[in-house]
């Protein structure tokens, strides 16, 4: 009886061990099945700065190549636009989520008829970054012959690839229209708003050393230099900046209200000349597709009565 009992226990142990192994194997399979990767997709946005070869409706596809650092991606990629259907060898641009080591380059643009588009190529592939290149590059039919247009590209919002991203393309017949650091121009006009016998300041304003840079989408990216106010015989004591809220011919009441808006800073002026803080003009990020205005309001205050001098600064996109 003792031997029979021992045999039954031995079989039971073997059965339990086999079941345990089976459960471990099944558990391992389940874990492996959930170990998958996700990807984000690239889309395109076009900015037409006047080209005889292209329109936003005629661009069919932007194509390029994956860099050696891309995870699980090699060869060519493409982004289709305006109803274009991929042909053999063309696949949608995607990047493994958070693959920060992945680099992308543009190699061609297809435009024209959907079924028979013209292929435009640069002389060499154009590496994509999170900002436009300093200068646009020339595109030729099949990469040969005369320049058909110039183009510049950037990836937005960044190169982290944590979400779907956009390949932005700006193109033009004029290379200066695709440059990163397009200069901007300024026009300054002056007006006054007086109260009673209190005279308005008669200062002068110089933007001679002040410049801004805009990208190919006409977005103002940076400023340099200074805006300098030089005092006249009637001294300006304080200044404020209006973001073009007063209309073309504001009354004294409108100017006074704009100057005294609590949200605006009213900074003191001192000395024969003073540099005005450019940050007060809130310029970064302005879209200069159409001109934008800022009004510098300077005040002479006598016994609590204000009179104002206004400098309207109109910032325009480049004309070159």
TIFIZA-109967 format. One record per residue (C-alpha): residue in three letters; x, z, y. Coordinates in steps of 0.001 Angstrom, whole numbers, padded with zeros to 6 digits, always signed. Last residue first. Layout:
residues N
ALAXZY/...
This chain:
residues 320
UNK+012413-052660+091633/UNK+009345-051091+093276/UNK+009784-047655+091775/UNK+006713-045412+091573/UNK+005507-043742+094735/UNK+005742-040260+096232/UNK+003778-039751+099452/UNK+004932-036776+101516/UNK+002453-035629+104159/UNK+004173-033400+106717/UNK+001705-031204+108571/UNK+002336-029165+111716/UNK+000082-026193+112228/UNK-001259-023818+114832/UNK-002071-020237+113913/UNK-003551-017442+116041/UNK-002603-013871+115027/UNK-000933-013054+118324/UNK+001083-016300+118219/UNK+001728-017995+114867/UNK+003514-021327+114498/UNK+002828-022714+111028/UNK+004313-025247+108656/UNK+002153-027163+106185/UNK+003966-029393+103674/UNK+001480-031842+102209/UNK+002091-033330+098736/UNK+000873-036759+097750/UNK+000917-038852+094587/UNK+001182-042632+094337/UNK-000477-044297+091308/UNK+001330-044799+088003/UNK+003302-041869+089342/UNK+002165-039366+086719/UNK+003325-035942+087871/UNK+005043-033896+085155/UNK+007475-032090+087444/UNK+006313-032225+091057/UNK+004951-028730+091718/UNK+005798-028892+095446/UNK+006848-025224+095549/UNK+009548-025976+092955/UNK+011264-028108+095607/UNK+012115-024961+097597/UNK+012409-026021+101224/UNK+015957-026008+102554/UNK+016156-024577+106032/UNK+017310-025666+109441/UNK+017766-023861+112739/UNK+017400-020509+111041/UNK+014471-018832+109353/UNK+011280-019897+107618/UNK+009003-017490+105800/UNK+007102-018451+102664/UNK+003345-018665+102484/UNK+002748-018957+098726/UNK-000476-020553+097629/UNK-003003-018788+095376/UNK-004484-016905+098347/UNK-005489-020111+100148/UNK-004434-019435+103741/UNK-002728-022764+104379/UNK-005578-024692+102776/UNK-008181-022769+104792/UNK-006296-023395+108036/UNK-005977-027081+107229/UNK-009710-027359+106496/UNK-010646-025425+109634/UNK-008313-027561+111776/UNK-010038-030676+110499/UNK-008570-032816+107740/UNK-008138-036582+108144/UNK-007144-038065+104737/UNK-008583-035347+102471/UNK-007547-031701+102239/UNK-006746-031258+098527/UNK-003464-033183+098377/UNK-001452-030499+096575/UNK-000970-028308+099656/UNK+002379-026640+100293/UNK+002849-023584+102521/UNK+005250-022807+105333/UNK+006038-019964+107707/UNK+007647-019440+111098/UNK+007789-022935+112585/UNK+009608-022874+115918/UNK+008427-024849+118906/UNK+011620-026384+120344/UNK+012328-028097+117048/UNK+013367-026643+113692/UNK+014983-028734+110967/UNK+013279-028775+107570/UNK+015370-029943+104616/UNK+014103-031233+101265/UNK+017030-030969+098879/UNK+018915-032759+096139/UNK+017759-033342+092605/UNK+014419-033652+090854/UNK+013404-034114+087235/UNK+010909-035676+084825/UNK+008266-037464+086885/UNK+006125-039393+084420/UNK+006064-043121+085222/UNK+005772-044053+081527/UNK+009318-045434+081627/UNK+010620-042080+082762/UNK+010720-040717+086269/UNK+013652-039360+088220/UNK+013413-037694+091599/UNK+015660-037833+094615/UNK+016266-035721+097709/UNK+019315-036167+099926/UNK+017566-038103+102696/UNK+014337-036166+102326/UNK+014455-034927+105925/UNK+011719-033146+107815/UNK+011558-032640+111565/UNK+010078-029662+113395/UNK+007617-029795+116251/UNK+005600-026649+115575/UNK+002024-026660+116857/UNK+001324-025169+120245/UNK-000909-022099+120666/UNK-003220-022822+123610/UNK-006365-022808+121534/UNK-005876-023737+117887/UNK-003813-026719+116820/UNK-003689-029069+113834/UNK-000756-031457+113783/UNK+000198-034639+111943/UNK+003289-036170+110309/UNK+003901-038946+107796/UNK+006610-039063+105115/UNK+006941-041988+102690/UNK+008964-041544+099526/UNK+010418-043752+096812/UNK+011146-043156+093124/UNK+014062-043922+090882/UNK+013622-044985+087276/UNK+015749-042794+085073/UNK+014792-043826+081547/UNK+014815-047579+082104/UNK+011939-049778+080934/UNK+010824-051241+084284/UNK+014471-051827+085203/UNK+014692-054254+082270/UNK+012129-056572+083887/UNK+010064-058677+081466/UNK+008436-055425+080386/UNK+007930-053037+077492/UNK+007197-049347+076922/UNK+006847-048137+073344/UNK+005769-044642+072310/UNK+006145-043683+068655/UNK+003586-040927+068165/UNK+003671-037969+065789/UNK+001525-036382+063104/UNK+002471-032733+062723/UNK+005489-030542+061947/UNK+007827-033499+062378/UNK+010369-031403+064336/UNK+011515-034491+066257/UNK+009299-033899+069290/UNK+005852-034613+070825/UNK+006468-037517+070859/UNK+008993-040083+069625/UNK+010611-042434+072152/UNK+010975-046170+072672/UNK+012237-048749+075161/UNK+011528-052450+075367/UNK+012788-055554+077143/UNK+011120-058933+076782/UNK+011640-062484+075498/UNK+015424-062541+075785/UNK+016809-065984+074938/UNK+018288-066864+071575/UNK+018342-064780+068407/UNK+016901-061488+067166/UNK+014134-063201+065204/UNK+012612-064158+068557/UNK+014539-061994+071026/UNK+014170-058367+072148/UNK+016413-056923+074862/UNK+016985-053178+075076/UNK+015652-050595+077528/UNK+018128-048405+079355/UNK+018852-044678+079422/UNK+017088-044317+076079/UNK+013626-042772+076142/UNK+013203-039214+074963/UNK+012498-037469+071647/UNK+014849-039833+069823/UNK+014494-043197+068086/UNK+017601-045203+067164/UNK+017361-048889+068157/UNK+018477-051356+065483/UNK+020968-053994+066707/UNK+020519-057332+068522/UNK+016880-056456+069119/UNK+014149-058178+067102/UNK+010940-060070+067844/UNK+008854-061493+064991/UNK+006005-063792+066021/UNK+002720-063084+064281/UNK+001119-065542+061855/UNK-001963-063907+060325/UNK-002765-061522+063196/UNK-001776-064006+065900/UNK+000701-062718+068467/UNK+003105-059828+068126/UNK+005474-058271+065596/UNK+008108-055880+066875/UNK+011408-055363+065096/UNK+014213-053025+064037/UNK+013199-049620+065356/UNK+015237-046694+063999/UNK+014175-043400+062443/UNK+016163-040259+061693/UNK+015171-037539+059219/UNK+017150-034302+059394/UNK+014241-032403+060916/UNK+012134-032927+057785/UNK+009402-030508+058899/UNK+006698-032374+056939/UNK+008070-035312+054952/UNK+007964-038364+057217/UNK+005457-041203+057231/UNK+005556-044767+058577/UNK+003048-046947+056733/UNK+004476-049458+054274/UNK+005626-053079+054625/UNK+007360-054820+051716/UNK+004483-057156+050956/UNK+002183-057584+053942/UNK+000556-054836+056015/UNK-002717-055668+057701/UNK-002874-055961+061518/UNK-006166-054919+063068/UNK-004827-054211+066545/UNK-001878-052065+065472/UNK+000104-051377+062292/UNK+003055-048987+062154/UNK+005875-049929+059779/UNK+008603-048393+057625/UNK+011627-049873+055856/UNK+014138-048564+053344/UNK+014354-044986+052182/UNK+012166-041870+052220/UNK+012188-038915+049810/UNK+013903-036703+052418/UNK+015292-038625+055387/UNK+019004-038057+056056/UNK+020055-041631+055241/UNK+017929-042970+058073/UNK+014546-044655+057603/UNK+014109-048189+058926/UNK+011939-049937+061486/UNK+008770-051838+062251/UNK+006295-051912+065128/UNK+003177-053940+064385/UNK+000541-056267+065790/UNK+001281-056285+069518/UNK-001163-058759+071070/UNK-003739-056347+072481/UNK-001218-054243+074413/UNK+000080-057477+075886/UNK+003306-059241+075073/UNK+005422-062321+075868/UNK+004789-062647+079609/UNK+005497-058948+080073/UNK+004081-056584+082663/UNK+004829-052836+082442/UNK+002587-052469+079386/UNK+002763-049022+077790/UNK+001982-048955+074064/UNK+001225-045935+071860/UNK+002028-045947+068148/UNK+001224-043718+065168/UNK+003542-041938+062746/UNK+002266-039933+059821/UNK+003085-036451+058584/UNK+003974-035556+055001/UNK+003238-032900+052423/UNK+005327-031868+049451/UNK+004146-030577+046065/UNK+005007-027497+043957/UNK+001421-026795+042833/UNK+001832-028532+039440/UNK+005074-026676+038705/UNK+003370-023291+038956/UNK+000586-024356+036595/UNK+003088-025640+034052/UNK+005015-022356+034092/UNK+001830-020368+033498/UNK+000990-022561+030523/UNK+004436-022001+029045/UNK+004243-018250+029593/UNK+000793-018147+027992/UNK+002032-020073+024976/UNK+004989-017770+024588/UNK+002713-014735+024658/UNK+000404-016293+022067/UNK+003357-016891+019753/UNK+004543-013289+020170/UNK+001067-011919+019418/UNK+000840-013990+016221/UNK+004297-012892+015052/UNK+003422-009258+015712/UNK+000202-009549+013727/UNK+002005-011183+010843/UNK+004569-008332+010736/UNK+001815-005687+010970/UNK+000040-007257+007973/UNK+003273-007271+005981/UNK+003974-003598+006727/UNK+000486-002641+005581/UNK+000978-004499+002339/UNK+004329-002780+001751/UNK+002860+000754+002274/UNK+000000+000000+000000/
